[in-house]
Amino acid sequence: MLKTIAPAAAILVGGVFALGLITPPASAERAVPIPAPAHDMPAAKGLQTAVFAGGCFWGMEAVFEQVKGVQSVTSGYAGGTAATANYEAVSSETTGHAEAIKITYDPARVSYGTLLRVYFSVAHDPTQLDRQGPDSGPSYRSAIFPQNAQQRAVAAAYIAQLKKANPFGAPIVTRLETGQFYPAEGYHQDFFRRNPAHPYIVHWDKPKVAAFRAAFPTLAR
């Protein structure tokens, strides 16, 4: 998002960047091929939730809204307190929050491990420390907020599996964290769908969604 871009860079986003003269990195244009988790949660009845952080929540939300079995995705903040769970405070990079999404999904149709595979492969770059694309700061960190012990075990095992396989060619910096999830302001919800011509969406998030659909055609709606 534009809040972490210096004034000169912000002009580029509104001008040269908007004209397409600055392009997103390759990681935003294609998925990284990675194996499925060797360990996953079993199918279960009833809806469950997953909370992931990996850069601007606009793009994360957009990708997971494409996944079959996902009922809803909410943009928000995780890892800090309720008192500072608002855009202005989180933008100060002093609250401990990460921009995050809460995924409500049907585990009979899509597993937690499959969501993790999408998360690591295409939803964000798990090798970037406290940044994603044009955004920098700890609120853009790569972090998973397990909602129960089973999720924590599956996520930890998958991170270990990916570190051993080394498909990214760089260390994975994703952390497992604890903390409540707080929904973001209404104007952040469904931002991709409601603002398809926004320069940030066009140059950073549309390629990511296209990459997901190309890499995971059987998962895409």
VOBA-1610 file (N, C-alpha, C; in pm, whole numbers, padded with zeros to 5 digits, always signed):
BEGIN
Met+00082-00118+00000Met+00000+00000+00000Met+00086+00125+00000Leu+00029+00238-00029Leu+00109+00358-00049Leu+00163+00416+00080Lys+00116+00372+00195Lys+00154+00441+00318Lys+00301+00431+00350Thr+00371+00328+00299Thr+00512+00313+00332Thr+00602+00360+00219Ile+00546+00416+00114Ile+00626+00461+00001Ile+00665+00606+00022Ala+00793+00637+00000Ala+00840+00773+00015Ala+00769+00865-00083Pro+00762+00998-00053Pro+00688+01089-00140Pro+00725+01079-00287Ala+00855+01072-00316Ala+00895+01064-00457Ala+00843+00937-00521Ala+00851+00828-00446Ala+00801+00701-00499Ala+00650+00704-00516Ala+00582+00775-00426Ala+00437+00784-00436Ala+00397+00854-00565Ile+00477+00953-00606Ile+00450+01021-00733Ile+00463+00921-00846Leu+00563+00834-00838Leu+00580+00732-00941Leu+00459+00640-00946Val+00410+00604-00831Val+00293+00515-00828Val+00175+00581-00898Gly+00159+00710-00876Gly+00048+00780-00939Gly+00073+00818-01083Gly+00200+00818-01125Gly+00231+00861-01259Gly+00300+00754-01341Val+00435+00750-01337Val+00510+00654-01418Val+00467+00512-01386Phe+00453+00481-01257Phe+00415+00346-01216Phe+00278+00310-01274Ala+00186+00405-01268Ala+00052+00380-01318Ala+00051+00357-01468Leu+00150+00414-01537Leu+00159+00396-01680Leu+00223+00264-01719Gly+00269+00190-01619Gly+00323+00058-01647Gly+00472+00056-01675Leu+00543+00166-01645Leu+00685+00172-01672Leu+00767+00108-01561Ile+00703+00083-01448Ile+00766+00008-01341Ile+00685-00119-01324Thr+00749-00233-01326Thr+00676-00359-01322Thr+00704-00433-01193Pro+00612-00518-01151Pro+00633-00595-01030Pro+00741-00699-01051Pro+00800-00750-00942Pro+00903-00852-00955Pro+00845-00982-01004Ala+00932-01071-01051Ala+00887-01198-01106Ala+00804-01277-01007Ser+00836-01264-00877Ser+00764-01341-00777Ser+00617-01306-00771Ala+00581-01186-00818Ala+00440-01146-00819Ala+00370-01195-00945Glu+00447-01241-01044Glu+00390-01279-01173Glu+00377-01429-01190Arg+00437-01508-01103Arg+00430-01653-01117Arg+00437-01717-00980Ala+00379-01834-00973Ala+00385-01909-00848Ala+00516-01986-00842Val+00568-02006-00722Val+00685-02089-00703Val+00638-02233-00684Pro+00682-02325-00769Pro+00638-02465-00754Pro+00689-02523-00622Ile+00599-02568-00539Ile+00636-02628-00412Ile+00552-02753-00389Pro+00604-02848-00314Pro+00528-02971-00289Pro+00411-02945-00193Ala+00313-03034-00199Ala+00204-03028-00102Ala+00258-03067+00035Pro+00193-03025+00140Pro+00239-03061+00275Pro+00238-03213+00295Ala+00343-03263+00354Ala+00349-03405+00386Ala+00254-03440+00499His+00223-03342+00583His+00130-03360+00694His+00021-03254+00684Asp-00104-03296+00702Asp-00215-03203+00688Asp-00320-03236+00793Met-00415-03146+00809Met-00526-03171+00899Met-00631-03254+00829Pro-00693-03347+00896Pro-00797-03429+00832Pro-00921-03348+00802Ala-00999-03395+00704Ala-01125-03329+00671Ala-01216-03334+00793Ala-01293-03229+00810Ala-01382-03221+00926Ala-01510-03150+00887Lys-01612-03166+00968Lys-01738-03098+00944Lys-01737-02961+01011Gly-01804-02867+00948Gly-01812-02734+01006Gly-01705-02642+00954Leu-01734-02514+00948Leu-01640-02416+00898Leu-01527-02393+00998Gln-01408-02364+00945Gln-01292-02333+01027Gln-01229-02204+00978Thr-01136-02150+01057Thr-01070-02025+01018Thr-00919-02043+01016Ala-00856-01965+00930Ala-00710-01957+00923Ala-00673-01810+00918Val-00562-01774+00980Val-00517-01634+00979Val-00372-01630+00929Phe-00353-01559+00819Phe-00221-01546+00757Phe-00185-01398+00741Ala-00058-01366+00753Ala-00006-01233+00723Ala+00106-01248+00620Gly+00106-01158+00522Gly+00209-01167+00419Gly+00206-01046+00328Gly+00222-00928+00387Gly+00220-00807+00307Gly+00082-00744+00304Cys+00062-00655+00211Cys-00065-00583+00199Cys-00183-00680+00195Phe-00281-00657+00280Phe-00392-00750+00286Phe-00483-00744+00165Trp-00474-00639+00082Trp-00556-00634-00039Trp-00529-00754-00129Gly-00401-00779-00156Gly-00366-00888-00246Gly-00386-01025-00183Met-00352-01037-00055Met-00374-01164+00014Met-00523-01201+00010Glu-00608-01105+00040Glu-00752-01128+00037Glu-00796-01169-00103Ala-00745-01101-00205Ala-00786-01127-00343Ala-00752-01269-00385Val-00633-01316-00348Val-00593-01452-00387Val-00683-01556-00321Phe-00703-01546-00191Phe-00777-01651-00122Phe-00927-01645-00150Glu-00977-01532-00198Glu-01116-01529-00240Glu-01138-01612-00366Gln-01030-01647-00436Gln-01040-01727-00557Gln-01044-01877-00529Val-01017-01917-00404Val-00998-02059-00373Val-01131-02128-00345Lys-01155-02240-00414Lys-01274-02319-00387Lys-01272-02369-00243Gly-01385-02364-00178Gly-01395-02408-00040Gly-01378-02296+00059Val-01331-02179+00014Val-01320-02062+00101Val-01454-01990+00098Gln-01511-01972+00215Gln-01642-01906+00222Gln-01629-01754+00225Ser-01530-01702+00299Ser-01511-01558+00307Ser-01368-01526+00350Val-01324-01406+00316Val-01193-01358+00357Val-01210-01217+00411Thr-01153-01191+00526Thr-01162-01060+00590Thr-01023-01002+00608Ser-01004-00879+00566Ser-00878-00810+00589Ser-00876-00753+00729Gly-00758-00753+00792Gly-00751-00699+00927Gly-00610-00693+00980Tyr-00600-00694+01112Tyr-00473-00678+01181Tyr-00460-00788+01287Ala-00342-00843+01301Ala-00319-00950+01398Ala-00185-00928+01467Gly-00179-00968+01594Gly-00053-00963+01666Gly-00039-00848+01764Gly-00133-00756+01764Gly-00129-00644+01857Gly-00254-00640+01942Thr-00283-00525+01999Thr-00399-00512+02087Thr-00517-00450+02014Ala-00635-00463+02075Ala-00756-00406+02016Ala-00748-00253+02010Ala-00681-00193+02106Ala-00677-00047+02116Ala-00609+00018+01996Thr-00514-00051+01936Thr-00439+00008+01824Thr-00465-00066+01693Ala-00570-00145+01687Ala-00601-00220+01564Ala-00679-00133+01468Asn-00613-00030+01419Asn-00672+00058+01319Asn-00563+00100+01222Tyr-00604+00141+01103Tyr-00509+00165+00994Tyr-00406+00271+01028Glu-00451+00381+01087Glu-00358+00490+01118Glu-00252+00445+01218Ala-00293+00375+01322Ala-00198+00331+01424Ala-00104+00223+01369Val-00158+00127+01298Val-00074+00019+01244Val+00027+00075+01144Ser-00012+00178+01072Ser+00078+00239+00973Ser+00201+00304+01038Ser+00194+00330+01168Ser+00309+00388+01238Ser+00419+00285+01261Glu+00388+00157+01238Glu+00482+00047+01257Glu+00531+00037+01401Thr+00446+00074+01495Thr+00484+00068+01637Thr+00389-00017+01720Thr+00286-00076+01659Thr+00180-00141+01736Thr+00200-00291+01753Gly+00289-00350+01673Gly+00309-00494+01678Gly+00215-00573+01590His+00120-00505+01525His+00029-00574+01436His+00096-00610+01303Ala+00041-00710+01238Ala+00070-00737+01099Ala-00059-00722+01020Glu-00051-00668+00900Glu-00167-00672+00813Glu-00193-00820+00783Ala-00315-00865+00804Ala-00344-01007+00796Ala-00482-01029+00736Ile-00510-01155+00706Ile-00643-01193+00658Ile-00694-01309+00741Lys-00824-01309+00763Lys-00890-01423+00827Lys-00971-01496+00721Ile-00939-01623+00700Ile-01004-01705+00599Ile-01104-01797+00668Thr-01228-01791+00628Thr-01327-01887+00675Thr-01346-01989+00564Tyr-01321-02116+00595Tyr-01319-02217+00490Tyr-01387-02346+00535Asp-01424-02425+00436Asp-01486-02554+00459Asp-01378-02662+00448Pro-01337-02723+00559Pro-01228-02821+00554Pro-01265-02949+00480Ala-01394-02967+00450Ala-01433-03081+00368Ala-01405-03057+00220Arg-01381-02929+00184Arg-01357-02894+00044Arg-01214-02847+00019Val-01152-02785+00116Val-01013-02741+00102Val-00947-02754+00239Ser-00829-02813+00240Ser-00762-02838+00368Ser-00678-02720+00411Tyr-00644-02718+00539Tyr-00555-02615+00591Tyr-00420-02622+00521Gly-00371-02742+00498Gly-00244-02758+00428Gly-00248-02701+00288Thr-00359-02716+00219Thr-00372-02659+00085Thr-00370-02507+00090Leu-00435-02451+00189Leu-00430-02305+00206Leu-00286-02259+00230Leu-00213-02335+00310Leu-00072-02302+00334Leu+00009-02309+00206Arg-00021-02408+00122Arg+00054-02420-00004Arg+00032-02298-00092Val-00091-02251-00100Val-00120-02129-00177Val-00050-02009-00114Tyr-00054-02002+00016Tyr+00010-01893+00090Tyr+00158-01883+00059Phe+00228-01997+00064Phe+00372-01994+00041Phe+00408-01983-00107Ser+00329-02043-00194Ser+00364-02048-00335Ser+00340-01918-00409Val+00227-01853-00382Val+00189-01741-00468Val+00130-01622-00394Ala+00073-01641-00274Ala+00006-01529-00206Ala+00105-01425-00157His+00229-01468-00128His+00332-01373-00086His+00468-01440-00102Asp+00573-01366-00074Asp+00710-01418-00081Asp+00759-01441+00061Pro+00771-01568+00103Pro+00808-01596+00241Pro+00955-01576+00273Thr+01032-01526+00177Thr+01174-01501+00202Thr+01203-01354+00231Gln+01101-01269+00221Gln+01122-01125+00244Gln+01095-01092+00390Leu+01191-01033+00455Leu+01181-01000+00597Leu+01121-00860+00615Asp+01007-00855+00683Asp+00941-00727+00714Asp+00917-00641+00591Arg+00880-00705+00483Arg+00845-00630+00363Arg+00779-00724+00262Gln+00707-00668+00167Gln+00655-00738+00051Gln+00643-00637-00061Gly+00706-00666-00175Gly+00695-00576-00289Gly+00737-00435-00252Pro+00649-00336-00276Pro+00686-00196-00249Pro+00667-00156-00104Asp+00613-00246-00021Asp+00579-00211+00116Asp+00683-00264+00214Ser+00723-00183+00311Ser+00822-00226+00408Ser+00780-00188+00548Gly+00826-00266+00644Gly+00793-00245+00783Gly+00741-00373+00844Pro+00746-00386+00976Pro+00704-00509+01042Pro+00557-00543+01022Ser+00473-00447+00988Ser+00332-00480+00964Ser+00314-00560+00835Tyr+00419-00568+00754Tyr+00414-00645+00630Tyr+00491-00776+00641Arg+00513-00821+00763Arg+00592-00942+00783Arg+00516-01068+00740Ser+00594-01172+00719Ser+00540-01304+00685Ser+00515-01378+00816Ala+00388-01405+00847Ala+00356-01469+00974Ala+00227-01549+00963Ile+00224-01658+01034Ile+00105-01743+01043Ile+00056-01737+01187Phe-00074-01721+01204Phe-00134-01717+01337Phe-00223-01840+01353Pro-00166-01954+01394Pro-00246-02076+01407Pro-00363-02055+01504Gln-00476-02113+01468Gln-00596-02098+01549Gln-00615-02211+01649Asn-00530-02313+01639Asn-00534-02424+01734Asn-00403-02502+01724Ala-00388-02601+01811Ala-00263-02677+01816Ala-00240-02757+01688Gln-00347-02808+01627Gln-00332-02884+01504Gln-00278-02796+01391Gln-00333-02676+01379Gln-00283-02584+01276Gln-00136-02551+01300Arg-00101-02528+01423Arg+00039-02496+01455Arg+00132-02610+01414Ala+00091-02734+01443Ala+00175-02849+01410Ala+00190-02865+01259Val+00080-02847+01185Val+00085-02861+01040Val+00171-02749+00979Ala+00153-02627+01026Ala+00232-02515+00973Ala+00380-02531+01003Ala+00413-02572+01125Ala+00554-02591+01161Ala+00617-02702+01077Ala+00545-02810+01057Ala+00597-02922+00977Ala+00618-02880+00832Tyr+00526-02799+00780Tyr+00538-02758+00640Tyr+00654-02661+00621Ile+00673-02571+00716Ile+00788-02480+00707Ile+00917-02561+00708Ala+00926-02660+00795Ala+01046-02745+00800Ala+01064-02820+00669Gln+00954-02869+00612Gln+00959-02941+00485Gln+01010-02850+00373Leu+00960-02728+00368Leu+01000-02635+00262Leu+01144-02588+00282Lys+01185-02570+00406Lys+01324-02531+00430Lys+01420-02639+00380Lys+01382-02764+00398Lys+01465-02874+00352Lys+01468-02881+00200Ala+01352-02860+00136Ala+01344-02866-00010Ala+01407-02743-00076Asn+01403-02628-00007Asn+01462-02502-00054Asn+01415-02462-00194Pro+01284-02457-00219Pro+01237-02421-00352Pro+01252-02272-00384Phe+01274-02189-00283Phe+01282-02045-00305Phe+01424-01996-00329Gly+01522-02079-00297Gly+01660-02039-00314Gly+01706-01935-00214Ala+01628-01915-00108Ala+01661-01820-00003Ala+01590-01866+00124Pro+01639-01825+00241Pro+01578-01871+00366Pro+01433-01824+00382Ile+01349-01910+00436Ile+01212-01874+00471Ile+01214-01800+00604Val+01148-01685+00609Val+01148-01604+00731Val+01012-01604+00802Thr+00918-01682+00752Thr+00784-01688+00809Thr+00787-01732+00955Arg+00714-01661+01038Arg+00709-01693+01181Arg+00571-01744+01219Leu+00568-01830+01320Leu+00442-01871+01381Leu+00420-01782+01503Glu+00307-01713+01505Glu+00280-01616+01610Glu+00146-01644+01677Thr+00124-01575+01788Thr-00005-01578+01856Thr-00062-01438+01858Gly-00190-01428+01876Gly-00252-01297+01883Gly-00390-01299+01820Gln-00472-01205+01864Gln-00607-01193+01814Gln-00609-01128+01676Phe-00714-01157+01601Phe-00737-01093+01471Phe-00846-00989+01488Tyr-00822-00870+01430Tyr-00919-00761+01436Tyr-00951-00715+01294Pro-01077-00713+01254Pro-01112-00670+01117Pro-01067-00527+01090Ala-01023-00504+00967Ala-00984-00369+00924Ala-01108-00287+00891Glu-01085-00162+00865Glu-01193-00070+00830Glu-01266-00118+00704Gly-01392-00078+00692Gly-01474-00124+00582Gly-01418-00094+00445Tyr-01349+00018+00430Tyr-01299+00054+00297Tyr-01186-00036+00250His-01127-00115+00341His-01024-00210+00301His-01082-00344+00257Gln-01206-00373+00293Gln-01264-00503+00261Gln-01298-00511+00112Asp-01265-00627+00051Asp-01292-00649-00092Asp-01235-00538-00179Phe-01119-00486-00139Phe-01062-00372-00212Phe-01030-00408-00356Phe-00979-00527-00379Phe-00944-00573-00513Phe-01067-00572-00604Arg-01176-00627-00556Arg-01298-00637-00636Arg-01360-00500-00660Arg-01355-00413-00561Arg-01422-00284-00572Arg-01338-00178-00642Asn-01206-00202-00654Asn-01116-00101-00713Asn-01023-00165-00816Pro-01077-00227-00919Pro-00994-00301-01014Pro-00895-00216-01093Ala-00920-00085-01102Ala-00831+00002-01179Ala-00729+00074-01091His-00732+00052-00961His-00636+00118-00872His-00494+00077-00913Pro-00399+00173-00925Pro-00263+00139-00971Pro-00197+00028-00891Tyr-00214+00028-00761Tyr-00152-00078-00679Tyr-00212-00213-00715Ile-00342-00219-00729Ile-00409-00344-00764Ile-00363-00393-00901Val-00358-00303-00998Val-00320-00340-01135Val-00178-00396-01140His-00086-00333-01071His+00055-00368-01086His+00105-00471-00986Trp+00038-00491-00875Trp+00089-00585-00776Trp-00006-00701-00749Asp-00134-00677-00753Asp-00227-00781-00711Asp-00291-00858-00825Lys-00321-00792-00936Lys-00377-00867-01049Lys-00279-00973-01101Pro-00149-00944-01111Pro-00056-01051-01153Pro-00053-01167-01053Lys-00069-01136-00926Lys-00067-01241-00823Lys-00189-01333-00837Val-00305-01273-00859Val-00426-01352-00877Val-00417-01437-01004Ala-00364-01377-01111Ala-00347-01452-01235Ala-00250-01568-01216Ala-00146-01545-01138Ala-00048-01651-01111Ala-00112-01765-01034Phe-00197-01732-00939Phe-00267-01837-00865Phe-00353-01920-00959Arg-00430-01854-01042Arg-00522-01927-01129Arg-00447-02014-01230Ala-00330-01968-01272Ala-00250-02048-01365Ala-00185-02168-01298Ala-00140-02149-01174Ala-00067-02255-01104Ala-00159-02357-01039Phe-00279-02313-00998Phe-00371-02400-00926Phe-00510-02402-00991Pro-00518-02444-01119Pro-00646-02436-01189Pro-00756-02519-01124Thr-00722-02630-01059Thr-00826-02712-00997Thr-00876-02653-00866Leu-00800-02559-00809Leu-00842-02493-00687Leu-00920-02365-00712Ala-00905-02310-00833Ala-00963-02179-00861Ala-01113-02191-00887Arg-01185-02092-00839Arg-01330-02085-00862Arg-01358-02066-01010
//
